[in-house]
Amino acid sequence: MFKTARIKMTAWYVLIVMLVSLSFSWGMYLILRNEVLRFSQVQRFRIQRIIDSNTRPPDLLGSDDPLQVIRAPLQTQLEDTTLEEETLHRLQIDLVGLNLGILVMATGLCYLLAGKTLAPIETMVEEQQRFISDSSHELKTPLTAMRTASEVALRSPQLSLKEAKKVIRENIDEIAHLQELNDQLLKLDFSQRGNQEESFTVVPFHEVIQNVVKKMSPLAKQKEITLHSQLASVNVIGNATQLTEIGTILIDNAIKYSQSKIQVEVNLNPQKQMAVLQVIDHGAGIPSDQITHIFDRFYRGDPSRTKNLTAGYGLGLAIAQRLAELHHGKITVKSEVGTGSTFTFMLPVASV
């Protein structure tokens, strides 16, 4: 689809360029043609005057009357237009060659320009298609599970109240997962909307992260993980709710992918007009071939890394990265398998 659109766009670009080029060439030809004819006439007139001033008619060669010589009619005329025709013909050839060269160059350049113009649209469409496909896949699993369990229960003639409650409980769990997925999709959709800087204010970032650490402490205790924080005072321009969401996602991932009885470090420091938040875990780490994909929507790495852990949908880091971009910041990660991972969130500090 985009290849055809690129060719069509290239054709339109080339058509516009050639219309401008041909119009300009035609105008230049008319101007140069008039100049050639004018110059030729001027030169012919000058040569004619020189010839006329040095030439006498044969019947006046023996005359002693100077007035008759001066008043003698013009005997020699220059009517040869070969030079003019050759010059104009050469001009036509040069302009045709020039336009052919422009046509070739314009076709290549316009093809590249069309590709650059369509690239963001193509990327957006591909992401949208992948998003729909991944969403459908994520929705299909719980819906299939609920339908299968319900159909089996309905077909059982000896279905007891206990078994019925079990089926209902399982369906409620699946509905809760669907609700969680829906909430994350809404967050992702909200993060991809237009300019949201109107809601930005000066935010004490250290207080935001401190509240996130407190909120995540019970979850860490369930896994016997210690949250250790060192938070320097730093203010940023942003949305406190969205910054809280970023911190929650990063710390939640650190807890989720860490083994029991391991410390997770949360550090915040100002560095060169930037607020730098680092969340360091000492878990399984991320393989190098997966690091470039962890911010993709619905991407989840090796299932062995999430064994016995709360399952997710692979949307958290995608949401966090998008929210970071809205705050003119970015999230980077360094990881080593068997050692752990360090997620770094950097954003500009608030100017005093």
N, C-alpha and C positions, 0 to 999 in steps of 0.2 A: 504493500500500500504506500509506504513512505518513499520507496524507490520511484514509483510512478509519479507521486506528487513532486519529488525532487526534479524529475525530468521535465514535468510540466512547468514548474516554477523557473527552471533554468531557461526553458523556451521563452517564457514571458520576459524574463530579465534580458535575454539576448535580443528579443524583438524590440524592447524599449531602447536598448543601447544602440542597435543598428538604425532605428528610426532617427535617433538624435544624430548619429554619425553621418547617415546619408543626407539628412537635412543640412547639417553643417558643411558637408562636402559639396553639396549642390550650391549652397550660398557662396562658398569659397571659389567654386569654379566660375560662377557668374561674375564675381568681383575680379578674379584674375583674368578672365576672358576679356572683360572690358579694359583692364589695365594693359593687356597685351595689344589689343587693337588700338588703344589710344597711343601707346608707346610706338607702335608700328607706323601709325599715321604721322606722328611727330617726326620720327626718323626719316620717313619717306619725304616729308615736306622739307626737312633740312637738306637732304641729299639733292632733292629737286632744285632747291635754290642754288646749291653749289654748282650743279651741272648747268643750270640756266645762266649763271653768272659767268661761266667759262666757255660757253658754246654760242656761236653765231650761226644763223641760217646761211646756207651756201650762197643764196642770191644776194646776200649783203656783205659778202667777204670783200668785194671791191669797192664798196661804198665808203665815201669819206664823211657821210653825214652821221654823227654820233647819235642823234635823236632817233634815226631809223633803227640803229642797232639796239638802243634801249627799249624802243617800242615794238621790237620784233615779237611775234607771237611765240608761245611756248612750243618748242619742237620735240622735246623729249619728256616722256611720262613714265613713271615707275608704277606699274600695275601688278608686279609679281607678288602674290600672296602665299607663296610656298612656305616661307619661313613661319608665317603666322599659323598656317594649317598644321605644320609639323609641331610647333610649340604647343598649340591647343591639344593636338592628338597625344603628345607626350604627357601633358597635364592630365588628360583623361585616364591614361594608363596608370599614372602615379596614384591618382585618387582611387581608382579601382583596386590597385594593389594594397593601398593603405586600408581600405575598407575590408578587404579580405583578411588582412592581418588583424584588424580590430575584431572581425568576426571570430577568428580562431582564438585569440586571446580572451575575448569576452565570453566565449562558450566555456572555456576552462575555468575562468575566474567566477563566472556566474554559477557554475556547477558547484564549486567549493562554497560560495556564498549561500546557495540554496541549502546545502548540507548543514552549514552552521546555523542557518535560520530554523531549519526543521529539527535540529538535534534536541533542543529542550522539549519540544512538543513530543518527539518520538520517545524520549526518556520518560516524560510524564505519562504517556499512554501505556508504555510498557509497565511502569510502576502501578498504574491503575489496574491493568489486566492481571498483573501478579498479585496485587492486593485482593482483587475479587476472587481469584483462584485460591489463594491461601485462606481467605476468610471462609469461602465455601467449604474448604477442606476441614478447617477447624470447627465449623458448625456441624458438619456431617457426622463426625464421630460421636458427640454427645447425643445428637438427635437419633442416630441409629441405635445407640445403646438404650435410650429411653423407649423407643418404639419396640425393640426386640423384647425387652423385659416386660413391657405392658402386654404385648401379644401373647407371650408365654404364660403370663399370669391369667389372662382372660381365657385361654384355652384349657387351663387346668381345672378339671371338675372337682378336685378335692382341695381347692385353694383355701387355706386357713386365714384367719384374721392376722396372725403373726406374719405369715408370708406376704400377705397383701400390704401390711405396714412396711415390711422390708422393701418391697418394690417401690412403694411411695417414697420412702426415705432415700432410696438410691436415685429416684427421679428428681427429688428435691435437691440432692447434691449436684446432679448434672445441671439442673436449672441455675443453681448458684454459680457453677462454672460458666454457664452461658451469660449470666448477668455480669460476671467479672470481665468476660471477653467483650461484652457490649460496652461496659464502662471504659475499658482501655481503647476501644475503637473510637468512642466519643472524645476521649482525651487526645488521641492522635489526630482526629479530624479538627478539633479546636486548635491544636498546635500548628496546623497547616493553613489556617485562615490568614487573612491579610494582616496589615500592620496592627500590632497590639501595643505599641509603645505608648499610646495615650494613657494606659493604665499603669505605667511605670512610675515609681516614686523612689525616694532614697530608702534603701532597706538595710538594716544592720544584719549583714549576712551571717555573722558569727552567732547571733541569736537564733536565726532560722535553723542553722545546722545543729545548734545545741538542742533545740526543740525536737529535731528529727532524731537525734541520738537518744533522747529520752523516750520518744515514741517507739523506737526500734529495740530498746533494751529488753523488754519482755520476750520478744522473738529470739533475741540472742541468748537469753538465759535458758530458753527451752532447748537450745542446742549446746548449752554449756560453753558459749562463746563470750569472750570479754570484749566490750566496746571501749577502746581507749581513745580519748579525744584530746587534742591540743588545738585550741581555737583562738587565734589572734583577732583583736577587734578590727573589723574592716567593713566599710559601707559600700554598697553598690547601687546602681540604678536598675530597677527591675520590678517584677511582680512577685511579692512574697509567696503567694500560693504556688506559682510555677517553680520558684526556686526551691520551695519545700518539696515539690514533686521530684525535682532532679535529685536532691539529696536523698530522698526516700528510696528512689530507684537504685542509686549507686550503693547505698548501705545495705539495702535488701538483697541485692545481687551478691555483695561480699559475704553476707551471712548465709545465703542460700547455697553458695558454691564452696563454703569452707567446711572442714571437718570439725567435729566436736572438740572442745577444749583447746581452741585456737584463738588467738587474739586478732581482732580487726581494728586497724588504726584509722582514725579520722583526723586529718590535719588541715588547718586553714591558716594561710599566711599571705600577706601582701608582698608581691614581687614585681618591681618595675611597672607601677601603675596597673597591675593586674592582681585580682584576688584569685588565689590558687588553692583549690580544694582537692585534697588527695585522700582517696579511700583505698587502703592497702589491706589485702587479705593474704593469708599464707595457706591457701587451699591447693586444689589440684592444678591450677594454672590453665591457660588456654593455648592450644597448639597454634603455631605460627600461621598455618594455612586457614585458620578460622578467624583470626583477629580482624581481617579485612571485611568479614561478613557479620560480625556480632551486632552492628548497628542497623542491619537490614531488618525490615519488618518480617515478623513470623520466623526469624531465623533462630534455631536452637542448635547448639553444638552436639557433641558426642553425648548420647543419653547416659553413658556411664558416669559422666560428671554430675548428673542430677539424680543419681540413684538414691532412693530413699529420701528424696527431697520433694518439697512442694512443687508440683508441675506448674509451668508458666506457659505463656502463649508467644513468647519471643517478641513482645511489643515494647517492653519496658525501656530498653536502651534506645530504640528508635524514637520513642517519645522524648526521652531525656536529651538526645542529641538535637532534636528539632527545637525543643524549648531552649537549649543552650544557644542555638543559632539565633533565636529571637532576641536573646540578650547580648548579641554580638560576641558570643564566646564559643567555645568548642570543648568537646570531651575527647581525650586521647587515652590510650591504654598501652601499658607495657606488661608483658606477662611471660612467664617461663614455666613450662610444664614441671610439676612437682615442687615448685617453689612458691607460686602465688601470682597475684595480679595487682597492678596499681592503676586505678582509674583517676585521671586528673581532669578537673573541670576548671577552666580559666575564663574569667570575664573581667571587663574593665572596672576599676574602682570608681566610686563617685568622686567627681572633682569638688574640691572645697570652695 
